[in-house]
Amino acid sequence: MRLSLEGIVAPILLPLILCGCTGHRTDVDRDPFSKQVPRRHHLVELDEEWLYVLDPDSGLDIINVFNSASPTFFERVAGTDGEVIEMFLDHYRMYVMYDSSRAECVELPDLDPSWTHHTWTEFAIIAHVPDEPLLASRFCLPGQYMESAKQGDFLYVLTQFGDESLLLSIDVSDPFAPVIVDVEHEVRGSLGAQLHLARDALFVAVDAGGMALIRYFDVSDDDGAVVRRGEIEVSKNYLSPVFMDHHMGHLSVVVDKGGGSSLHLVDVRDPDHLVIAGSREFIASGEMLWDAVFEDDIVFITTYSQYPGDHLDNLWIISREDATYPSHLSNITIPSWSHGFTLVGSQLIAIGRGEHAGSAAVSLYNVVDLEDPEWVDTELFGHAAGPTGWYLDVRGVGVMQRGELADLPLIVVPYTRFLWDGYECIPERHFQLLDARWTSLHVRGDWTPLERHGRTEEVVQVGNKVYAISDVSVTTLGMMDRDAPQEHVMLTLGGDAADGCGQVRHNLLDVRDEVVSFFDLGCSVAGPGRASSGSRLLLAALLAVMAWLRRRRR
């Protein structure tokens, strides 16, 4: 029997085209090694009577929320265009960082000429003074942004620059004239750098070929000097994330390594001689590390199976009270893929996705006894049926505490469904409300704005009101009836509504800050039953190859 090349190529490629690009929606892979996770479109901060909503396209919208029932638009500050990376709010000043390739980008004085580089991190300081907010300064730092932290009058920024990285200490006490006061060169291990700022100490972890190299920098100097002290290496998988937290003279370090995850407690009381005081290794053998959250003496570690059929996660509860012997208290099996959780008193609320990524999932646990946690309830909603898809940014989920709103905690999960009108995809905003009762979760109303088009971003509590923030508006919701929230005031923001369903941004970001997008990226602009332009090109290329093979055989 003779086999032609086209007879081999076609059976391989055609199923990929037909199955992968006919409107069928798939889930974004959970791959902590690639860290292919979108940045936030908006950044939101709440400070007493002011709400700040930063849109990379239109600038910073400032809203007065002194009367939570009747917010008023105060001012818009333009000039912050770019892919937003980070925003700090401190004493009515906004410190904004974003990627930049602008030729007119202004460098800070006293930069080393050898640092000239094609990649820049652009930086803006917006001063919100009582009479008028204004763009105080705007400048660039060399290299690709990696991490940042702020303490007092100093901003510490880590950028990757060629085969090394730079740790810059910037005095921002005068927002109109920021100054670089010190620079440390990280020659070894410039990949995957992460920062953790404790009081007067800055810990930098970089990937050094299967090891996490952790360096201690003293930042106690009143003039902003950065002094390198001791360092230590911890074994881990290449380019896997490192989670750090300083507690009681020890740095807790959670890493993923062969055979499971590990928690190391590094004694940093002598900054020049860092030593591991105790470790707990082989946590969740055979599973991948997803997240680590630190709460007083407790470390919560989330792991997941590498096998697609195992649609559940494990949450491991570890005590670090004894730094020489961190002990495993218990673990919880979460019946969904978890993407974050919140502790509300003795209740743990896990947010994720269920039904093989086909819906949102909220699970409730009783953790009065950390050695014997109890599953209470799980609710699924926002189902993506048929050709529709949906989008959930877990960072925008609001968990409203007991108090001004009601006796029961309120969970508000913003998500966006993608609806099809012919071959046009239309994003539709939703806000799902749930009560966290002692014995169950109770699904309440699924509120959709009157102006429903656009993408849902975030929920925040302001007084006794819930503010629903999208890419185009801020809407206040009354919660007298949780089954039917009342829309009170809607303020229009400066940004544009999402144009179709291809606006979900897929850029590099740390895996802990996660957006869940449930539609196939290669086919996101195609209608149901119709291949996208990329798919059509692939099909055309395949047919051209087959035609060439036929002509050649003749």
Rosetta blueprint (number, residue, H / E / L):
1 M L
2 R L
3 L L
4 S L
5 L H
6 E H
7 G H
8 I H
9 V H
10 A H
11 P H
12 I H
13 L H
14 L H
15 P H
16 L H
17 I H
18 L H
19 C H
20 G H
21 C L
22 T L
23 G L
24 H L
25 R L
26 T L
27 D L
28 V L
29 D L
30 R L
31 D L
32 P L
33 F L
34 S L
35 K L
36 Q L
37 V L
38 P L
39 R L
40 R L
41 H L
42 H L
43 L E
44 V E
45 E E
46 L E
47 D E
48 E L
49 E L
50 W E
51 L E
52 Y E
53 V E
54 L E
55 D E
56 P L
57 D L
58 S L
59 G E
60 L E
61 D E
62 I E
63 I E
64 N E
65 V L
66 F L
67 N L
68 S L
69 A L
70 S L
71 P L
72 T E
73 F E
74 F E
75 E E
76 R E
77 V E
78 A L
79 G L
80 T L
81 D L
82 G L
83 E L
84 V E
85 I E
86 E E
87 M E
88 F E
89 L E
90 D E
91 H L
92 Y L
93 R E
94 M E
95 Y E
96 V E
97 M E
98 Y E
99 D E
100 S E
101 S L
102 R L
103 A L
104 E L
105 C L
106 V L
107 E E
108 L L
109 P L
110 D L
111 L L
112 D L
113 P H
114 S H
115 W H
116 T L
117 H L
118 H L
119 T L
120 W E
121 T E
122 E E
123 F E
124 A E
125 I E
126 I E
127 A E
128 H E
129 V L
130 P L
131 D L
132 E L
133 P E
134 L E
135 L E
136 A E
137 S E
138 R E
139 F E
140 C E
141 L E
142 P E
143 G L
144 Q E
145 Y E
146 M E
147 E E
148 S E
149 A E
150 K E
151 Q E
152 G L
153 D L
154 F E
155 L E
156 Y E
157 V E
158 L E
159 T E
160 Q E
161 F E
162 G L
163 D L
164 E E
165 S E
166 L E
167 L E
168 L E
169 S E
170 I E
171 D E
172 V L
173 S L
174 D L
175 P L
176 F L
177 A L
178 P L
179 V E
180 I E
181 V E
182 D E
183 V E
184 E E
185 H E
186 E E
187 V L
188 R L
189 G L
190 S L
191 L E
192 G E
193 A E
194 Q E
195 L E
196 H E
197 L E
198 A E
199 R L
200 D L
201 A E
202 L E
203 F E
204 V E
205 A E
206 V E
207 D E
208 A L
209 G L
210 G L
211 M E
212 A E
213 L E
214 I E
215 R E
216 Y E
217 F E
218 D E
219 V L
220 S L
221 D L
222 D L
223 D L
224 G L
225 A L
226 V L
227 V E
228 R E
229 R E
230 G E
231 E E
232 I E
233 E E
234 V E
235 S E
236 K L
237 N L
238 Y L
239 L L
240 S L
241 P L
242 V E
243 F E
244 M E
245 D E
246 H E
247 H E
248 M L
249 G L
250 H E
251 L E
252 S E
253 V E
254 V E
255 V E
256 D E
257 K E
258 G L
259 G L
260 G E
261 S E
262 S E
263 L E
264 H E
265 L E
266 V E
267 D E
268 V L
269 R L
270 D L
271 P L
272 D L
273 H L
274 L L
275 V E
276 I E
277 A E
278 G E
279 S E
280 R E
281 E E
282 F E
283 I E
284 A L
285 S L
286 G L
287 E E
288 M E
289 L E
290 W E
291 D E
292 A E
293 V E
294 F E
295 E E
296 D L
297 D L
298 I E
299 V E
300 F E
301 I E
302 T E
303 T E
304 Y E
305 S E
306 Q L
307 Y L
308 P L
309 G L
310 D L
311 H L
312 L L
313 D E
314 N E
315 L E
316 W E
317 I E
318 I E
319 S E
320 R L
321 E L
322 D L
323 A L
324 T L
325 Y L
326 P L
327 S E
328 H E
329 L E
330 S E
331 N E
332 I E
333 T E
334 I E
335 P L
336 S L
337 W E
338 S E
339 H E
340 G E
341 F E
342 T E
343 L E
344 V E
345 G L
346 S L
347 Q E
348 L E
349 I E
350 A E
351 I E
352 G E
353 R E
354 G E
355 E L
356 H L
357 A L
358 G L
359 S E
360 A E
361 A E
362 V E
363 S E
364 L E
365 Y E
366 N E
367 V L
368 V L
369 D L
370 L L
371 E L
372 D L
373 P L
374 E E
375 W E
376 V E
377 D E
378 T E
379 E E
380 L E
381 F E
382 G L
383 H L
384 A L
385 A L
386 G L
387 P L
388 T L
389 G E
390 W E
391 Y E
392 L E
393 D E
394 V H
395 R H
396 G H
397 V L
398 G E
399 V E
400 M E
401 Q L
402 R L
403 G L
404 E L
405 L L
406 A L
407 D L
408 L L
409 P L
410 L E
411 I E
412 V E
413 V E
414 P E
415 Y E
416 T E
417 R E
418 F E
419 L E
420 W E
421 D E
422 G L
423 Y L
424 E E
425 C E
426 I E
427 P E
428 E E
429 R E
430 H E
431 F E
432 Q E
433 L E
434 L E
435 D E
436 A E
437 R L
438 W L
439 T L
440 S L
441 L E
442 H E
443 V E
444 R E
445 G E
446 D E
447 W E
448 T L
449 P L
450 L L
451 E L
452 R L
453 H E
454 G L
455 R L
456 T E
457 E E
458 E E
459 V E
460 V E
461 Q E
462 V E
463 G L
464 N L
465 K E
466 V E
467 Y E
468 A E
469 I E
470 S E
471 D L
472 V L
473 S E
474 V E
475 T E
476 T E
477 L E
478 G E
479 M L
480 M L
481 D L
482 R L
483 D L
484 A L
485 P L
486 Q E
487 E E
488 H E
489 V E
490 M E
491 L E
492 T E
493 L L
494 G L
495 G L
496 D L
497 A L
498 A L
499 D L
500 G L
501 C L
502 G L
503 Q L
504 V L
505 R L
506 H L
507 N L
508 L L
509 L L
510 D L
511 V L
512 R L
513 D L
514 E L
515 V E
516 V E
517 S E
518 F E
519 F L
520 D L
521 L H
522 G H
523 C H
524 S L
525 V L
526 A L
527 G L
528 P L
529 G L
530 R L
531 A L
532 S L
533 S H
534 G H
535 S H
536 R H
537 L H
538 L H
539 L H
540 A H
541 A H
542 L H
543 L H
544 A H
545 V H
546 M H
547 A H
548 W H
549 L H
550 R H
551 R H
552 R H
553 R H
554 R L
